[in-house]
Every structure is written in C-alpha cells, then in structure tokens.
C-alpha cells in the first residue's frame, strides 16, 4: 500500500472584491445583561467548522460553532451557540489549549482568567473545572492575569539521565500569565502555584518592563536552545515591549519606537517570518498596527499599517485585536466605525514613506480592502469591532462587534442651585431619584459575523 501524498495548502483569500456574509449571530441571550457584548474571539483548528470562543464584556464566555458548508446556499451556513459558561466575575482573558479540537475530548479545553479568582482550566464540552492555578500577591489576594499564552506546543522538554545509561524525556506543559510587574509560569499538569518572573527589579525601579503585562505572544521559531516570547505593558513608555527567553528570566531586548501609549495587543509574530513582530496600542496609538524586524533596529518600526485616520475622534482605549492568516500573507483589523481593513503583508502597491523624520526608513501601508462589516442605527451609535479572527483552514474571517453607549445624561448643574433659594428637602429628593435612575450602557450591535472570502 502506497503512502498518501497529501500536502497542506493554506486558504486562498480573494481580496479583489467585498466578501460575502456566511452568517450573523446575536450572542446576547440573558435579559439581565442587555448591555453585554462580545469583546474578543479566538478560533479552534477544525477541518469543517469554526469552533469559536467568544469573550463577553460581563461574566460570560460563549462557545460558538459556525458550520462552514461547501454549499452556495447561505441558509445552510448556520451559527449555533453551543453553550454558555457563566462566571462569578468579569473575565479578563481566555485562551484555547494549543491542540484543542472537538475530535479529542481530552484536549478540548481552554484557560480563563476571572477577576479575583484563580486561573481556571475549563472543559469546553460541559464547562466543568479541570484544574486551577493560583496567583497570590504579598497581601494574599487572588490575582487574575490580563494576558495568557502557551508556549509553542504547550510543552517543554527536559533531558534527565537515569542510572547514567538511559535518558528520560519528561514533558511539562507551560502556561504563561501576565499581570502587574510580573509573569507567572505554570506547569499545567500540576495545579497550584507557579514560578514568578519579575519584569522589573522593584516597584520604585524605573528599569525593566513596568505596569500590567497586557499581552503575551510566542515566536513560532523552533529552536533547541529555547523559545522566545514578547510581552507588552499598559504603561505609556517608550520601550513597553520586551523580548524574553523561556530559559532565562532576564529580558533579551526591549522594543520601542511606537507611540507613548499602552500596548493592547502583541498578538503574534508572523507565522512564516518569525522575525517580524506586530503590536497595537490604545489612546493616541489606536487605529494603527506597528511592526518590527527583531533582527535589526528594534527602536524604530519597520512598517506602520494605517487602518484609520489618527485624528482625536478616532482614539479609543477599547482593546481592538487584529489577526494574521496561517500563511502570513494577510493582516486584518477592525475599527470603531464598524469597518474591517485587510492588509497585504507581502508588500502591495499601497506602500508609502512616513513623513515624520523620527521614523526613518519606516514604511506606511494602506489597506488593500476595507468594507463595512457591522452597522448601527445612526452614525453616532457605531459599535467598535473589538476582534477579528481568520479561520486556519478555510477562507473565512470572523468578527465581533460591541461597545458601551450611554444614551441618557444625568448631571446636576451648579447654576441651578442658588444657595438659600433652593429648598433643601427638594434637592435631597432630586438627588435620591437621580441615584435610583443611574444611566445604563447600551450595546447597539452585539453580534458575531462570519465572512466568506472565496
């Protein structure tokens, strides 16, 4: 019997036209949380369907199955909310197990960081708790990390000699958790406490990586000497991205040159060019993606991907997550106006030079495709696309939308209160009524959409 000659081929995305819509799913199913909305989405590798974990803004994490049929009938392309995992507090971040698949029940799980709770390893089939990992501060309080990451295979190999004759290969599954001024590393097969890696020498020190570690990403470069990973901080400093090695607790190098704003995402290195690192910022850095070549000058960005204009109106502190396809050819990101931008990472015709003299030899890239993905009742009620995710095996892009809007403003004007002319009893009753009628945020477009790029 001849061995099969099957080869893996990456999905081909057609960016010469607007994509078609596979399906739309509204994930708000609890009447008590009408202001809830999806914040981020992360896919599981599966040949036929898109199993997607959706992180909600309040207390919930959804597991969604999107059936990607080959039929041209859009009715057959459905989105099914499989189950909902309610938690006791807001969820800060979550991550799928690297080899998670519904075909293997043992690996079909994910890790969730719930505020003021231990890190939880949850079964994606029924939501049961498999294990928990404690991060405790000096006052014995439970700390939830703001960022999570597994190393490349969720394993680390250690060679141990046995009786000086045989060698035993032991595998340690490793989970990295970023929080304020430190990264906690856990052996996922041994619940409990982990090993702490301080990112700064002390609270008063100005050295190292200060602040909350908001993002972690491993370099897809397989080396016998160890793996490298990048960590970003919310602190608005010049060098708030650092490169670490998993065999040492000291930073290998610091990466800077971006805007003085907090890092919201260091999602990943380019899967086909592991020397290229991408990052996004909040505040005045929102709307752009910065990239560096870690083999050369890491103090000046190599390329800036401009998704929207950098005016004051377009600035936001909401996390906006981008994604890169499995072949490393396309980069996608949403914005606060409901648009999705697609960039060609192979250097298309939309390259320009940055006019700022401080960005010498830095290229400015414009999107090769921009389309309206999420609508709103009016232009003032536009919701932000908080996350996009490429399907690893099919030309499909997932997007989630949602923002908080306050429709009513309750404020007391000091001009209306003129001292002795105002009855104290009336003022007390007005304040009491206004406290009872606190404004509640509203999400206009809290949906998940799947886009067809065939």
Secondary structure as UniProt FT lines:
FT   STRAND          20..26
FT   HELIX           31..33
FT   TURN            34..35
FT   STRAND          38..44
FT   STRAND          49..56
FT   STRAND          60..67
FT   HELIX           74..76
FT   STRAND          79..86
FT   STRAND          91..96
FT   TURN            98..99
FT   TURN            102..103
FT   TURN            105..107
FT   STRAND          109..114
FT   TURN            115..116
FT   STRAND          119..123
FT   TURN            124..126
FT   STRAND          129..134
FT   TURN            138..139
FT   STRAND          147..150
FT   TURN            152..153
FT   STRAND          156..162
FT   TURN            163..165
FT   STRAND          166..172
FT   STRAND          174..180
FT   STRAND          182..187
FT   TURN            188..189
FT   STRAND          192..193
FT   STRAND          195..198
FT   STRAND          212..218
FT   TURN            224..225
FT   STRAND          228..233
FT   TURN            238..239
FT   STRAND          241..245
FT   TURN            246..247
FT   STRAND          251..255
FT   STRAND          263..265
FT   TURN            274..275
FT   STRAND          276..281
FT   TURN            284..287
FT   STRAND          288..293
FT   TURN            294..295
FT   STRAND          303..306
FT   HELIX           312..314
FT   STRAND          323..324
FT   TURN            326..327
FT   STRAND          330..334
FT   TURN            336..337
FT   STRAND          339..344
FT   TURN            345..347
FT   TURN            349..350
FT   STRAND          351..353
FT   TURN            357..358
FT   TURN            360..361
FT   STRAND          363..366
FT   STRAND          369..372
FT   HELIX           379..381
FT   STRAND          385..390
FT   STRAND          396..401
FT   STRAND          405..406
FT   HELIX           414..416
FT   HELIX           419..421
FT   HELIX           424..436
FT   STRAND          441..442
FT   STRAND          447..452
//
